[in-house]
Amino acid sequence: MEKIKVLGSLGVVSAAALSLAACGNKSTMSNEETKTVSKFPVQTPIKTAKKGGTIKVAEVVDTPFTGIFNEELQMNQPDADVSSPGQESLFDTDDQYKINDKGAATLRLDRKAKTVTITLKKGVKWSDGKQVTAKDVEFAYEIIANKATKSQRYASQFNIINGMKEYHEGKAKTISGIEMPDGPQGRKVILHCKELKPGMYYSGNGYIWENAAPYHYLKNIPFDKLESSDRLRKDPLFFGPYKVKNIVRGQSVTWIHNKYYWRGQPKLDKIIYQVVSPNSASQAIKNHKFDIIRVTNSQWKQVKDTKDVTFVAKIPLYYSYLSFKVGKWDSKNSKNLMNPKAKMNNKSLRQAIAYAMNTDAVYKHYTDGLSFQIPTLIPAQFGDYFDKSVKGYNYDLKKANKILDKAGYKKKGKWRVQPNGKPLTIHFMAMSGNSIQQPIMQNFIQQWHKIGLNVKLVGGRLTEFNSFYDKVQHDSPDVDMFMAAWGLSTEPSQEQMYSEGTMSNYSRFVTPENTRLIKEMDSQKSFNHKYRVEKFHEWQQYMFDEAYVVPLYNAYQIDAVNSKLTGYSQKASQLNNGHPLWYKVAYGK
């Protein structure tokens, strides 16, 4: 699964990954975290499944979902969630996220030939009955790489495929490195690469796209009209277990059997995904309004004693972060441009802001201990890639003041001024969410005021989810720093997150040292695990010191599931695209 934007609200996080180690390494959760997680099962009780029935699934969000039913153009969690009953990826994995042969396609790597071979299984069909073909795999890459689609999925790491860069820049009409040996209607695709990477054996590596797009259905739609087309917005095709019956724009999606599903008929007759406000979630759980609903952690005390519910939980691959805007995205050349004169391009200022945040105390207070501060941008679930020697920005007002004094941010009256003597006002953007968002953000603003920084909310209030990311992605000049969250890929490569050539590097920082470390952690030398671990540790220390992006917290992800259901699991091997294998979910006999 690829990285994806998620809501900033506590308890409303990505279904990206289990708290098992990626790439076969052991998890390093604290004793306290392990104890908390162990209270909850990772899946519903195993029962004999019966056919039939309808379930209602809540999408806990305070804004309508966008409704882009296409993985290549999708970039937010609500759209991914409501698409999940149909939107299946090409590959299944084991519990360490290593790609296996159980999915819709198989994967073979040849390091000597520098090729990746994807073979689709016969009988894997779109919901209109057409076989998924080699052209569908190629078409997905074309959607991502063609500038007319404005896909945010494109990143420089895709240039590892021969001809990808030339296609993206409009210098070639096809991607030369994608071979279809049996023709477009065949089931085999060979990717010819400049080199292979150590993470390619694992899902979420960011170099191999793990989805297909229905070329026969979308080929006549111009790329610049694709995202807004009815065939993506109203009547999309998928090869997963369910197909769309009805969409109420931004509010609900009704799914029924895909009679052509390659694994056989799914158990349920119907799945209805419906939006519910975070502030109404606890009442919806207690009233059994939904069969599956994410718990908003700040409401845990209100729902924990609910009868006829199984609480399924995990620590997801996720983090909330504070990011400082120091540049802009150059769409013409597909790269980030850092502005050395940007207001927030002062390391001391960024460090002081981070030290002034009482992150651990405030989130634990508001979530009954179900969230916790994290020290680095590599979660502990990644095992030895996580550098436990990095202690993070723990609350220290005295240190924050000292850093600012030394850097020349002198006080003039109530507020500090810039080292050049000019006034300093910092515009902070945070997204709206559940009822605790406002007091938490006001708390942080008060902490920054204590060290003499004049920080104000953009627009004087919290920003709605879609407007928030519109400003972030388009580098709105009225935003100096912002707080957001990522649901992460299941392979820890940072190329797709923080490199010069990825649009998702929302801070827009670019430094020679960061570029070097990111390239080294995915280099040929990194097939040696010890070497790769060293580079990940170097990068975490570097990112801690520079503080362009400051990790804040993770939170337990708890789902309230109707106790009559079986087959709902958060084990990595029981997920596809980060969501449960919906064809297995059923009512028990």
N, C-alpha and C positions, 0 to 999 in steps of 0.2 A: 504494500500500500504506500502511496505517496504522502508526503507531508501535506497538511491541509489546515486552513484557518478554522479556528474554533471560537466558540463564544467565550467571553471573559467571565461569565457567571460561574460561580463555584458549583461544582457538581454537574455542570452541563458541559461535558468534555468529550473529546474524540474517542471513538471506539477503535483506536489505532492498534493497540497491542496489549498483550498480557504482561504481567510482571515477572515473566521468565526471561532469562538472558537471551539476547540476540547472539547469533553466531556461536552458540554452544558454550557461552561463559556463564558462570553462576551469578545470580542476583546478589546485590549487597545491601539489601534493605536493613534498616536498623531493627533492633529487637522489638522496639515499640511498634514500628510499622508492620512488621511480620505478625505480631500478636493481634493487631487490629484486623488485618486482612484475613487471618485464620479464623476469625469469628464468622466469616461469611463463606458459603460455597462458591465455586467458580462456575457452577452450572446447576441447572434444575435437576431434581431427582430423576433417575432413569426409570421409565415406565414403558409398558407396551403401548405404542402409539395407535390411535384410531384415526380413520379417515373422516374428513369433513370438519365443519365449524369455521367460524369467523373470529379473528382477533383484531382488537384495536390497539394500535401502538402510538404512544404520544411522542411528538417532537417538541421537547420543552425549549421554547424560544420566545422572546418577547417581540418578535417582528415576523412578518410573513416570509416564507422561504422564497428564494429567487426563482426557482423552477427551471434550472438548466439541467436537462436530463441527458447529459453527455459527459463522460469522465474526462475527456480531453480539454473541455472548456470549464468544467466545474472547479470552483476553488473555495467552497465553504462547506462546513459540516452539515448544516440543515439540508442542503441539496443532496449531499451524499447519503444522508440518512434516509430521506424519503424515497430515494432511488434504489435503495439497497435490495428490496425483494426481487428486483429484476437485474440489477447492475452487478453482474458477476465478473470477476477477473479471469484471466486465462489460466492462472496457476493456483494450486493449493500448496500448503506448506506443512512441515512437521511442527512440533511445539517449540522449536528453536528458529522458526521462520525460514528454514532451508526449503527451497522449492523442491517438490516431489512430483511424481508422475500421476497423481490422483485427480488433477484438475482437468479443465477443458483442453489443455495443451501440455506438451512436454518440452523441456528445455535441455539443450546439450551445448556445452562449451568446449571449444578446441583452442587451447592457448597457442599452440604452434601455428595453426592456420589463422588465428585471430578471428574466429567466427563464432557466432551464436546462432544455433538452429532451433527454431520454434516449429513444432509439428502439432497441428490441430487434430483433434480426434474426430473420426468420422461420426456423423450424427449430431455434432454440436450445431444446433440450428438457432437462427433468429426466431423471434416469436411470430414471424409470418411464414415460417417453414423453410426458409432458405438456409443452406449450409453456410456456416462461417468459413470464410476463405482466406487465402493468403493476402488477397487484395484488401480485405478488411483490416488485417494487421498493418499493412503498409499505409492504408488510408488514415489510421489513427495517428501515425507519425506525421503524415502530411498536415493533418488538422493542427497538431501541436506546433509544427515548424513553419507553417505558412503565415507570414506576417499579417495577412488580411483577416485572419480569425482573431487576432490579438490575444491568443491563448497565453495565459500566465504560466502554463506548465512548461513552456520552452525555457531551457537553461543551457548554458554553454557545455554542460556535461554531455548533452546529446550529440555534440560534435565529434564524439569518439566514433560514431558511425560514419563511414566514408560517404562524402557527398551531402551530409546533413547541413553543414554550414553553408555550402553553396546554394542549396535549396532554400534555406532560410533567408539568405541575402538576395534571392531572386535571380541568381546567376545560372540556375539550372531548373528545368521543368520537372525533373524527377530526382529522387534520392538514389544516387548511384550505388550506394553500399547496401541497398535492400534488394536481395535476389529472391525471385520466386521460381525455383527450378522446375516446378510442374505447371507453371503459368499462373495467372491471377486467380483462376478458379480452383487451383490446387490447394493443398493443405499444409504446404511446407514453406517456411520463410527462412532465409539465411541472412543474417546481419554481418556484413564485413566491416570489421572495426580496425582502428589504428592500433589498439591494444586492448586486452581484457583487464578487468579490475577485480580485486579480491572479493568485493562484495557481491559480485554478479550471481553467485550461487544462491543468494538470499533474496527474498521478497523485499521490495522497498528500496532497492539499491540505487534507483534514480537514473541508471544508465540504460536499462532495458524497460521499455514501456510494457505494462502488464495487462493491457486491454485491447480490444478491437472495436472498430466502428463500422456500421453497415453501409458499405460503399454503394450497393445497388439501390439503397433507399435514400441516400443523401447526395449522390453524385451530381444531380442537376441543380443543387442549391449553391450559389456563389459563396465562396468562403467568407466574404464579409457580411453575408446575410445568415450564416449558419446559426449563430447563437440565438438570433431572434426568430428563427423559423418555427412554424407550427410543428414540423416533424421532430423537433427537439423539445418544444415547449408543451405541446398538446397531445401528440401521438407518437411517442418515442418507441424504438425497437430495442429489445434486449435479448440475450440468450440465457438469462438466468431462469429460475423456477417459476417466476410469476410475470405477467404482462399487465400493462396499464389498462384499466377499464375506464377510469374517470379521474380527472384532475380538477379540483376547485382551486383556482390560481392562488398560490401563496398560503393555502389553508389545509388542504387534504389531498391524498392520493389513494385511490382504491385499486387494489391489485387482485387479479384472478389467475387461475392456472395458465401457464404457458404449456399448451398441449404438446409442444415439440421439445420440451426440456430434455436434455440429453441424459440426465441421471434418472429419468422416470418421473411419474406424476408426484408432485409434492403433496403433503398430507392435508393441509388446510384448503378450504374452498376459497377463502378470501382474507386479505390483509388490508386493513385500513390505517394509513398513517395520518395523524391529525395534529395540528399545531395546538399547543396549550401554553399559556403564560407561566413562567417560573413561579410567579406569585400565587398561582392557582394549583400548582403541582401537588402540594401536600393534601389539599382537600380532594383532588382527583384520585389520589392513592387511597385515602381513607374511604372514599365512596365507591371504590372499585370501578371507576369510570373507564379505565384502560386495563388491558391485559398485560402490557409491558410499558413501563414508564421509568425514565431516569429520575432518581431522587436528587432534589436540590439539597445539597449538604447542609445548608443553613437551616433546613426544615427537618433534619433527621429526628430530632426529639419528638416532633409532632407525628411522625409516621412509623417509628420503629416498632410499635406494638400492634400494628395493623394485622388483623387475622386473614388467613387464606391467601397469604402472599409469601413467596420465596424471595429473599433478598440475595441477589447474585452480585459479587463485587470483585474488584481488582484494582491495582494501581496501574493506570494506563501510561503509555509512552506519550508524555504530554508535559508542557510547562507553560506557565504564564511568564511574561517578561516585560521589562521596561526598555524601550528603545529610543535612541536619540537621533533625530534627523540631521544628517551632516552632508547631504548631497541630493542628487536627483537621478532619475532613470533616463538614459539616452536611448530612446526607442529606435532612432535611426541606426545606431551601431550596436544595439542590444547589449548595453553594458551600463553599470553604475558609474556615475561621476561624482567623486567626493569634492566638496567645496572646503578648502583649508581655512577659509574665513567664516565658515558657518558659526552661528552663535554657540551651538552645542559642541563644536569641535575643539573642546578644551578638556583634556583628560581629567584634570583636577576638579573641574565643575561636575563632570559626570560621576566621578568617584564620590564626591561629597553628597550629591543627591542620593546615591545608592546607600551610603552609610547612614543617612538621616531617616531611612525607612524602617519602621518597626514591623517588618513583614511577618515574621513568625508569630508574634504576639497577637496582631490584629486578626490574622486569618484563623488562627486556632480559636480565638475568642468567638468569632462569628460563625464557626462551623463545627462546634462541639469536638474539636480536635481532629476532624476528618480532612484537614489540609495541613501542609507542612512546608516550610521553606526549603528550597534546594540551592546548593552552592554553585553548580556549574551548568553549562548548556548541554552536557552529556548526562542523561539520567542514570541513576545507579543500576537500573535494570540492564544496562549494557555491560554489566560485569566489569572486567578489568580495563575496559576502555574508559570507564569512569575514574577520574583522578580524585581519590578521597583526601589527598593532601591540600586541595583547594578548599578553603574554609568559607568562601563566599562573603557577601557584604552583610555582616551582622550589625545590628543596630548600635550606633556609636555616635551620638551627637557631638561629643567633644572632639572626636577625630575628624568629623565632617567640618566643623568650624575651623579647626587647625589647618586642614587642607586648603580651604578657601582663603584663609588669611595669608598663607604662604604663597598662594598663586596670584595674589593681588586683587582679590575680590573684596574690596574694602567697604565698610558700612558707611553710608551717608544717610543719617536719620534711621528710619526703620529698616530700609532695604540696602542690600549690597549693590554695588555698581560693578561694571566690567573693568578689567585691568586698565583699559584705556580711559576710564573715568565716565563713560557713557552709561545711562540708566540700563538696568537689566530687568526685563520682564520675560518670563518663561511661560509659553502657552502649552498646556498639558491636555491631551485628549484621552478620554477613557470612555468605553462603550457602556450603554445602558444594559440592564439585566434584571436580576431579582432585587428584592427590597434591601439587601445589604450592600449593594454596589455603591449607593450614594454615601452612606456613612463611612465606608472603607476609603473611598477616594477623598472625601473631605478630611479624614484622618491623615492621609499622606500629605495633603496640601498644608495642613496645620504643622506637620513635622518639618516640611521645607520652610515654612514661615519662621519656625524656631531658629533656623540657621541663617535667617536674613534673606532668603530668596523669595522674590515676588513671583509666585507661581499662580497662574489662573487657569481655570477650565476653559477650553476652546468653546466659544459661544455661551459661556456661563453655565453650562449644564452638561450632563452625560450625553454621548452621541449614539444614535440608533445604529445597529449593526451594519446595515448596508451603506449608510452614509459614512460611517467610520472607515470602512475599508476603501471606499471611493476616495476619501481624503488621503489615506495612507498610500494607496497604490499610485495616485497621481501627484504625490509630493506637495500637497497643499501648503502654501507658504505660511498659513496661520497655525501650523503645527510644529512645535519644537521638540516635543517628546510625547510618547504615547505608550499605553499599556495594552497588550494584546496577548494572544496565546497561540501555540502550535500543537496540533496533534501530529506526532512524528512518524516518519517511516520506520520500518522494522530493521533497517540496516543503517548504521550510524554515520555514514559518509556525510560530510557537511557541504559538499559541492553545490547541492541544490538549495541550500539554505543561505549561505553567507559568502558565496564567491562573487567575483566581479561581474560574471556573466549571467547571474540569475535575478529575475525581477523580484523574487521573494526576499531578497536582501533589502528589506524595507528601510533600514537605517541609511543605506547607500554608502556605507563606509567601504573603502578600498585601500588596502595597504600592501606593500611588497611582502611583508612578513606573513600576513594572513593568507595571501595568494600562495606563497611558498608552502606553508604548513598544510593547507587544504590539498594541494597537489601531491605532497609527499605522503599523506595518509591514504591516498588512493593510487599510489605509484606501484610499479612492478616490485619494488623492494617490499611493499606492504603485503605481498603474499606471505612474507615472514611475519607471523602474528606478533612476535615480540617487538619488532621494528614498528609495526602499525600502532601498537599500544603506546609506545614512546611518543609517536607523533601526535596521537590524540591527547596525551597528557600535556605536551608542549603547547598545543593549541588551546586547551582549557585554561592553562596558566596565562597565556597571552591574552585571551579574551577577558579573563578576570581583571587583569591589569589595565587593559585599555577601556573596558566598560562601555563599549558602544551599544552592547545589548546586555542587560543585567537580568539573569534568571531570578524569578521570584518564588513561585510555589508550584507544587503539584497537589492533587486532591484525590481521595478515594472515589472511584466511580462505582456507584451502587445502582442497580436496576431492581425495581419492584416488579416481580413477575407473578402472574396468576398461578397459584399453587396447583391448578389442574393441568398446567402445561408441562410438557417434557421436550427434550431436544434443544433447549436454549442454553448455549454455553459461551463462555468467554475464553476458553482455551485456544491457543494460537492455531492448533491443527483443526479446530472447529469453526474457524473464521474464514471469510473470503472478502477481500476488499475491506478488512477491518470490521466487518459486520457478521452476525451469526449466519450459519448456513441455514437459510430460511426454509429450504426443502425438508429439513429435519425437525423443525418446530411443529408440534402437534399437541392435541389434547390427549391425555393419557386415558387408558381404559380403566 
